[in-house]
Amino acid sequence: MFSFRKKSSSIEDESDTLKSIERYLKSHPLREFKGVKSDDPLIIETANKARFIRLSLQAESSFHLDAIEIYNQAGRNVAPNKQTIISSTYNDEQKYNGQGAINGKKNGGAGFHTKREHNPWLVIDLGTIRNLAKIIVFNREGQHYTRALSLKVETSRDLRHWQLVHDNWGFIKSYKEGNLSEFEHALLHAGILNAGPPSAYLKKLKNQGDGDKALVYHQMINELVASKGVAFGPHGFMQTFDLKSAAEKSKVFKELSKLLFWINEEFKVPAFVSSGTLLGLVRDGALIGHDDDVDICYISNEETESAILAERQRLIEFLATKGCRLAPSGIAHYWCTTPGGLSLDIFTGFVEGGNCSMNPIGRNEIPVNDVLPLTQRDVGGQVLYFPRNPEPLLVLNYGEQWRSPDPLWTFNWGKAKKDFAFLYF
């Protein structure tokens, strides 16, 4: 647990803090290492003698890297075919156990992948004590490279005594000798793209009813990270739609139209834009600027829970034949990447008692005739599918104030998990 210095602050004080942190990070830049495609891996030189190499994160996150190479003094990579130990594996799948990072082909993907957890780690056992020369870490490419930026690398001869060889966050620990207010701590971590502390601070301000101050803080965060080409959105630091080009957004609509056509016209279940995507298109005629993903929902043709789940599996298999890549989210929807590279969430809905229940927004609360039959609209020159009467869905999801943009809005996933428990993986 952190113990923060107490400090009452004004907007002027906080503006000065922002400038101070900007200056510090400019003179002490975060090593934003990437991977093979960017030709920018992290290279750590060490003369340690060790059998075990531990790579870990210093935040709550999923941990994934593309590849890890460990060189001895003779210049040979001694990592291939060695044993790995990992804190967890994504979806409990063995293919993410770390072997891919030392034996696989470097391609910018995930050679291993943990669950989201506090301080996830991977240990590589070299079998015997080796005279080390350098460790090369190839990060995952794409937006999720930021998850690994709290990397810490240690070596050991016996799994008990560890020597630190690299701390990617080492420089932030000396800022004001660690004597920070909660605001300073949150803003400093925003500057190094660690979403945890700024998210917690924003939540605290909102819970205290200080929405105006939360909005000012949110603006400060985005000012701090603007040069990195990301913004603070609902999923952390990502490239939000405000930061995408017109061509990129046009591609979103093209890929989305194609996917909705496949599901509606070929798989024969009604599917439509939902959640934040629906909100932006209905309210603004555009994708929400501070959002960073696309959502769709389909209404099952089935009635029983088992049949709904079986149909969901058939839909996933159908989309795979179209060249889509799909994975369970770990909660109750699927992540889908279309052949053209659009990533989106696919949610399941169904009809019961004359109403549509649509994960995650509400169960048995929207009359069927507000959803079906779907309507079609031209958006950006592409045909998209919409619920027949979107407003009741938007009120249920966002409240009566849905017409007013709120970059700090959050969703109550606890209720959704209770309402749609059978859909969870």
C-alpha positions in Angstrom: 0.0 0.0 0.0 1.2 3.5 -0.8 1.3 6.2 1.9 0.8 9.6 0.2 1.9 13.0 1.4 -1.1 15.1 2.3 -1.5 18.2 0.2 -4.4 20.5 -0.4 -4.1 21.8 -4.0 -5.6 24.4 -6.3 -5.9 24.3 -10.0 -2.8 26.5 -10.1 -0.8 24.1 -7.9 -1.9 21.1 -10.1 -0.9 23.0 -13.2 2.6 23.6 -11.7 2.7 19.9 -10.8 1.9 19.0 -14.4 4.7 21.2 -15.7 7.2 19.8 -13.1 6.4 16.2 -14.2 6.6 17.1 -17.9 10.1 18.5 -17.3 11.2 15.5 -15.3 9.9 13.0 -17.8 11.5 15.0 -20.6 14.9 14.8 -18.9 14.3 11.2 -17.7 12.4 9.6 -20.6 10.7 6.2 -20.2 12.4 3.5 -22.3 9.4 2.6 -24.6 11.0 -0.5 -26.0 9.1 -2.3 -28.8 9.8 -5.3 -30.9 11.1 -6.9 -34.1 8.9 -5.0 -36.5 10.0 -1.6 -34.9 13.6 -2.9 -34.6 13.7 -1.5 -31.1 14.0 -4.3 -28.5 15.3 -3.7 -25.0 19.0 -4.7 -24.8 20.3 -5.3 -21.2 24.0 -5.9 -20.7 25.1 -7.8 -17.7 28.1 -9.8 -16.5 26.1 -11.7 -13.9 26.5 -15.4 -13.4 23.1 -17.0 -13.2 20.9 -20.0 -13.8 17.5 -18.2 -13.5 16.2 -15.1 -15.3 13.0 -13.5 -13.9 11.1 -11.0 -15.9 8.2 -9.3 -14.1 5.9 -6.3 -14.1 5.4 -3.8 -11.4 1.7 -3.1 -12.1 -1.6 -4.9 -12.3 -1.7 -6.0 -15.9 -1.5 -8.9 -18.4 2.1 -9.7 -19.2 3.2 -10.6 -22.7 6.3 -10.3 -24.7 7.2 -11.5 -28.2 10.6 -13.1 -27.6 13.5 -13.2 -25.1 17.1 -14.0 -26.0 19.8 -14.6 -23.4 23.4 -14.5 -24.5 26.4 -16.0 -22.8 29.9 -14.5 -23.0 30.7 -16.6 -26.1 27.8 -14.8 -27.9 25.5 -17.7 -28.0 21.7 -17.5 -27.2 21.3 -20.1 -24.4 17.6 -19.6 -23.9 16.1 -22.0 -26.6 14.7 -25.3 -25.3 15.0 -24.3 -21.6 12.3 -24.6 -19.0 9.9 -21.8 -18.1 7.8 -21.1 -15.0 5.0 -18.5 -15.3 2.7 -16.9 -12.8 -0.4 -17.7 -14.8 -1.5 -18.3 -18.4 -4.2 -16.5 -20.3 -7.4 -18.5 -20.3 -5.4 -21.3 -18.6 -4.0 -22.3 -22.0 -0.6 -24.0 -22.1 0.4 -22.4 -25.4 1.0 -19.2 -23.4 3.4 -20.8 -20.9 6.5 -19.0 -22.0 8.0 -21.5 -24.4 6.9 -19.4 -27.4 9.1 -16.5 -26.1 12.3 -18.6 -26.2 11.6 -21.1 -29.0 9.1 -19.3 -31.3 9.6 -17.1 -34.3 9.8 -13.3 -33.6 6.7 -11.8 -35.2 5.5 -9.0 -33.0 2.9 -11.2 -31.3 2.7 -12.7 -27.8 5.2 -15.5 -27.2 3.6 -15.9 -23.7 0.6 -14.3 -22.1 -0.5 -14.2 -18.4 -3.8 -13.4 -17.0 -4.4 -9.9 -15.7 -2.9 -9.9 -12.2 -0.7 -8.0 -9.8 3.0 -8.2 -10.7 2.9 -11.1 -13.2 6.2 -12.9 -13.9 8.0 -15.3 -16.1 11.1 -17.3 -15.0 13.5 -18.9 -17.5 15.6 -21.8 -16.1 18.9 -22.1 -18.0 19.6 -25.5 -16.4 23.1 -24.6 -15.1 24.8 -21.4 -14.0 25.9 -19.4 -17.1 28.2 -16.5 -17.6 25.8 -13.9 -19.0 26.6 -11.1 -21.4 23.2 -9.6 -22.5 19.5 -10.2 -22.4 17.4 -9.0 -25.4 13.7 -8.4 -24.9 11.4 -8.1 -27.9 8.1 -6.5 -26.9 4.7 -7.2 -28.5 3.9 -4.7 -31.3 0.7 -2.7 -31.5 -1.1 -0.7 -28.9 -0.6 -3.3 -26.1 3.2 -2.8 -26.0 2.6 -0.4 -23.1 1.7 -3.2 -20.8 5.3 -4.3 -20.6 6.8 -1.0 -19.8 7.0 -1.6 -16.1 9.4 -4.5 -16.8 11.9 -5.6 -14.2 14.6 -8.2 -14.9 16.5 -10.1 -12.3 19.0 -13.0 -12.2 19.6 -15.7 -9.6 21.7 -18.8 -9.1 19.3 -20.5 -6.7 15.8 -18.9 -7.0 16.3 -17.4 -3.5 18.7 -14.6 -4.0 18.0 -12.2 -6.8 20.1 -9.5 -8.4 18.4 -6.6 -10.3 19.8 -6.1 -13.8 17.1 -3.8 -15.2 14.2 -1.7 -13.8 12.4 0.1 -16.5 10.6 2.2 -13.9 13.8 2.9 -11.8 13.9 6.5 -12.8 10.4 7.4 -11.5 11.3 6.2 -8.0 13.7 9.1 -7.5 11.2 11.8 -8.4 10.9 14.0 -5.3 12.6 11.1 -3.5 9.2 9.3 -3.7 7.6 11.9 -1.4 4.5 12.4 -3.5 0.9 13.4 -3.0 -1.7 11.1 -4.4 -2.3 13.5 -7.2 1.4 13.6 -8.1 1.7 9.9 -7.9 -1.3 9.4 -10.3 -0.1 12.0 -12.7 3.5 10.7 -12.8 2.2 7.2 -13.6 0.0 8.6 -16.3 3.1 10.1 -17.8 4.7 6.6 -18.1 1.5 5.1 -19.5 0.6 3.1 -16.4 -3.2 3.4 -16.2 -3.7 2.0 -12.7 -3.0 5.0 -10.5 -4.7 7.6 -12.7 -7.8 5.3 -13.0 -8.0 4.9 -9.3 -7.6 8.7 -8.7 -10.3 9.5 -11.2 -12.6 7.0 -9.6 -12.0 8.6 -6.2 -12.8 12.1 -7.5 -16.0 10.8 -9.1 -17.1 8.9 -5.9 -16.5 12.1 -3.9 -18.8 14.0 -6.3 -16.0 16.1 -7.7 -16.8 15.6 -11.3 -15.4 18.9 -12.5 -12.0 18.3 -10.9 -12.0 14.8 -12.4 -12.6 16.3 -15.9 -9.7 18.8 -15.3 -7.4 15.9 -14.2 -8.5 13.9 -17.3 -7.5 16.8 -19.5 -4.1 17.0 -17.7 -3.5 13.4 -18.4 -4.2 13.7 -22.1 -2.0 16.8 -22.3 0.8 14.9 -20.6 0.7 11.9 -23.1 -0.3 13.7 -26.3 3.1 13.5 -27.8 3.0 9.7 -27.5 0.0 9.4 -29.9 -2.4 8.0 -27.3 -5.1 9.3 -25.0 -6.6 8.1 -21.7 -9.7 6.2 -22.6 -12.0 3.5 -21.2 -9.3 0.8 -21.7 -6.3 2.8 -20.5 -3.8 4.5 -22.8 -4.9 3.8 -26.4 -5.3 5.5 -29.7 -8.8 6.9 -29.4 -10.9 7.7 -32.3 -10.1 11.4 -31.9 -6.5 10.4 -32.8 -7.3 8.3 -35.8 -7.2 9.7 -39.4 -10.3 10.0 -41.6 -9.0 7.1 -43.6 -8.6 4.9 -40.5 -12.2 5.7 -39.4 -13.5 5.0 -42.9 -11.8 1.6 -42.7 -13.6 1.0 -39.4 -17.0 1.5 -41.1 -16.0 -0.6 -44.1 -14.9 -3.6 -42.0 -17.9 -3.2 -39.6 -20.4 -3.2 -42.5 -18.8 -6.3 -43.9 -19.0 -8.2 -40.6 -22.6 -7.1 -39.9 -23.6 -8.3 -43.4 -22.0 -11.7 -42.8 -23.9 -12.2 -39.5 -27.2 -10.8 -40.7 -27.4 -12.1 -44.2 -25.4 -15.2 -44.2 -25.5 -16.6 -40.6 -29.0 -15.3 -40.3 -29.1 -13.8 -36.8 -29.8 -10.1 -36.3 -26.7 -8.2 -35.4 -26.3 -4.4 -34.9 -24.0 -1.7 -33.5 -24.3 -1.5 -29.8 -23.0 0.2 -26.6 -20.5 3.1 -27.2 -20.6 2.6 -31.0 -24.4 2.9 -31.1 -24.2 5.9 -28.7 -21.8 7.8 -30.9 -23.5 7.1 -34.2 -27.0 8.0 -32.8 -25.9 11.1 -30.8 -23.1 12.5 -32.9 -23.3 10.7 -36.2 -19.7 9.6 -35.6 -17.6 7.4 -33.4 -17.1 8.8 -29.9 -13.8 10.7 -29.9 -12.7 9.5 -26.5 -13.6 5.9 -27.2 -11.2 3.3 -28.6 -13.2 0.2 -29.6 -16.2 -1.0 -31.6 -19.1 -3.0 -30.1 -21.8 -5.1 -31.8 -24.6 -7.3 -30.3 -26.6 -10.1 -32.0 -29.9 -11.4 -30.9 -29.9 -15.2 -30.7 -32.5 -17.2 -32.6 -32.5 -19.7 -29.7 -34.4 -19.8 -26.5 -32.7 -22.0 -23.9 -29.3 -21.2 -22.3 -27.7 -24.3 -23.7 -29.0 -23.6 -27.3 -27.9 -20.0 -27.1 -24.3 -21.1 -26.1 -24.2 -23.7 -28.9 -25.4 -21.1 -31.4 -22.7 -18.7 -30.1 -20.1 -21.3 -30.8 -21.4 -21.9 -34.3 -21.2 -18.1 -35.0 -17.6 -18.1 -33.9 -16.8 -21.0 -36.2 -18.6 -19.3 -39.0 -16.7 -16.0 -38.6 -13.4 -18.0 -38.5 -14.2 -19.3 -42.0 -14.4 -15.7 -43.1 -10.9 -15.1 -41.9 -11.7 -13.5 -38.6 -9.6 -14.2 -35.5 -11.6 -14.7 -32.4 -10.9 -15.2 -28.7 -13.0 -15.3 -25.6 -12.7 -12.1 -23.6 -12.5 -13.9 -20.2 -15.9 -12.5 -19.3 -19.0 -13.0 -21.5 -18.2 -11.7 -25.0 -15.8 -12.5 -27.8 -12.9 -10.4 -29.1 -12.9 -10.4 -32.9 -10.4 -9.1 -35.4 -11.6 -8.9 -39.0 -9.5 -9.9 -42.0 -9.0 -6.1 -42.6 -7.6 -5.6 -39.0 -10.6 -4.1 -37.2 -10.8 -5.2 -33.6 -14.2 -5.3 -31.9 -16.3 -6.9 -29.2 -19.2 -9.2 -30.0 -21.9 -9.4 -27.4 -24.8 -11.9 -27.2 -28.5 -11.1 -26.7 -31.6 -13.2 -26.7 -35.4 -12.9 -26.4 -37.3 -13.8 -23.3 -40.9 -13.0 -22.2 -41.4 -10.6 -25.1 -38.3 -8.6 -24.2 -34.7 -8.5 -25.5 -32.0 -9.2 -23.1 -28.7 -7.9 -24.3 -25.4 -8.5 -22.6 -24.2 -6.4 -20.9 -26.8 -3.6 -20.7 -29.8 -5.3 -19.1 -31.9 -8.4 -18.8 -35.5 -8.6 -19.8 -35.9 -4.8 -19.9 -36.3 -3.7 -23.6 -39.4 -4.7 -25.6 -38.6 -6.8 -28.7 -40.2 -4.2 -31.0 -37.7 -1.6 -29.9 -34.9 -3.8 -31.2 -36.4 -5.9 -34.0 -36.7 -5.7 -36.9 -33.4 -4.0 -37.4 -33.0 -0.9 -39.6 -30.2 0.0 -41.9 -28.4 3.3 -42.2 -25.7 4.7 -44.4 -22.7 5.7 -42.2 -19.5 7.0 -43.9 -20.7 5.4 -47.2 -21.3 2.0 -45.6 -24.4 0.2 -44.6 -24.7 -0.5 -40.9 -27.4 -2.2 -38.9 -29.2 -0.5 -36.0 -31.9 -1.5 -33.5 -35.3 -0.3 -34.6 -35.6 2.3 -31.8 -32.2 3.0 -30.3 -33.3 5.4 -27.5 -34.5 2.9 -24.9 -31.2 1.0 -25.3 -29.2 4.1 -24.8 -31.3 5.2 -21.7 -30.8 1.8 -20.2 -27.1 1.7 -20.9 -26.2 5.4 -20.2 -29.1 6.9 -18.3 -31.4 9.8 -19.3 -28.4 12.0 -19.8 -27.1 9.9 -22.7 -27.2 12.9 -25.0 -24.4 14.7 -23.0 -20.9 13.4 -23.7 -19.1 12.1 -20.6 -15.5 11.0 -21.0 -15.5 9.7 -17.4 -18.5 7.4 -17.7 -18.0 3.8 -16.5 -20.2 0.7 -16.7 -21.5 -1.4 -13.8 -20.0 -4.8 -14.8 -21.1 -6.4 -11.5 -24.7 -6.2 -12.4 -24.0 -7.6 -15.9 -22.2 -10.5 -14.5 -25.2 -11.4 -12.3 -27.7 -10.9 -15.1 -25.8 -12.9 -17.7 -23.9 -15.4 -15.7 -24.5 -18.3 -18.1 -22.7 -16.4 -20.9 -19.5 -16.1 -18.9 -16.6 -18.3 -19.9 
